[in-house]
Every structure is written in C-alpha cells, then in structure tokens.
C-alpha cells in the first residue's frame, strides 16, 4: 500500500513525519532519510495492529492533496 506522508523540518534540526490516513501514526528522525525510514516502520506496525485486531486497513481513497498559495 502507498500512503501520503507529511514531512516537516523542525527549527532545531531533525524532522517529524506523519501519515494523515493513519491517525496517530507519527515518527521523527535526525535526518530526512532517518525520518522516512522510521515512518515506514511505524506504518507497518500500524497496519499489523489493524490486522491483529480485525480492523479494516485504512486507505487514501477519496483523498486529494492540493497545494494552495496564499498572499
């Protein structure tokens, strides 16, 4: 499965990354590469938990990502 992630650089360095389709699925890392690696692991754990508990696997069906410029 593929999920959109939001990667945000922190002011003190490092990154925080979240997955909007998976509520509460958030991770971080000192580098962009580390943060993305960590969120891959977090997503897998999230999906494993869904499977183990019999919950449906969330999808991004019906979601649209749009960038908006503001003046």
N, C-alpha and C positions, 0 to 999 in steps of 0.2 A: 504494500500500500504506500501511497505517497501522501504526505501532509505538508501544508504550508507552515513554515516556522517564521517567527519574528525574532530577529537578531538585533539586539541593542547594545551599543558600546557604552560602558559606564565611564563616568568622568574621571574616575581614579584608575582606569585601565580595566581590562577584562571585559567580558561580555555576558549578558543574560539572554537566554533564548527560551521562547515559549511556543506552544502549539495551540492555536486558538480552537481547533476542532476537538482537542482533548483537554477539557477543563482541569486545571491544576497541574498540567504537565509542563514543568519549568525546570531549567537547569542553568548552569553557568560554566565559565571556563576562563582561564587567564588569557587565552588566545582565541581567535575565531575558530581555528581548527579544533582546539580542545572543546570549546563550547558546542560545536556541531557534533563532535564525537559523543559528548555526554548526553545531548538531547536524543541522539539515535538510541542510546541505551535506555534512556527514560521512556521513550516511545515504546520500545519493545517490552519493557516491564509493565507499562500501562496496558498494552494490548494483551499480554499474558494474563494480567489480573482480570481483564474483561472476560477472557476465555474461561479462566478458572472459576469465575463467579457466575458464568452463564449469561452475562450481559452482552448486548449486541456490540459489535465493533463499530465505533463511530466512523463516519465518512465525511467527506467535504462536499457531498452532493448538494447543489443549490447555493454554494458559496461562491462569491466573486470578489476578487481583490482589485481594488481601484485606488490609484494614487490621485490625490486632489491637491492642486497648488492653491495656496491662499495668499492674498496680497498683504 
